Amino acid sequence: MTLYPFVIIRNFLDKENKVLLNHEKIHIRQQLELLILPFFLWYFLEYLVRLIQFRDRNKAYRNISFEREAYANERNLDYLKTRPFWKFRKYI
């Protein structure tokens, strides 16, 4: 979980997981682009819309645009070096 500027991990060993950390760094960039508070408002509202749409909490979570971008690019450790501003919009 990422709450700018912190990445909160459950398992101590995950601090070495580069894919997980890259996923969370993508969220940090998203949060910065939306000036933090609007990110969380958008995230929550989109989750509610997806929950109504899919009627499944996990599927709703996985289809939030911010999560779709992070999951699609988490294995590309150079993604943030070339990521355009507001790229998450592509995943709406």
Number of C-alpha atoms within 10 A of each C-alpha: 13 16 13 18 12 11 14 12 14 8 7 8 8 12 13 9 10 14 16 17 20 21 22 24 20 23 23 18 18 21 20 15 14 14 12 16 12 13 17 14 12 15 17 14 13 19 20 17 14 20 18 12 11 14 12 11 14 11 14 18 20 16 19 24 20 24 19 17 22 24 17 11 18 21 15 13 13 11 14 14 7 7 13 9 10 11 14 19 10 10 14 12
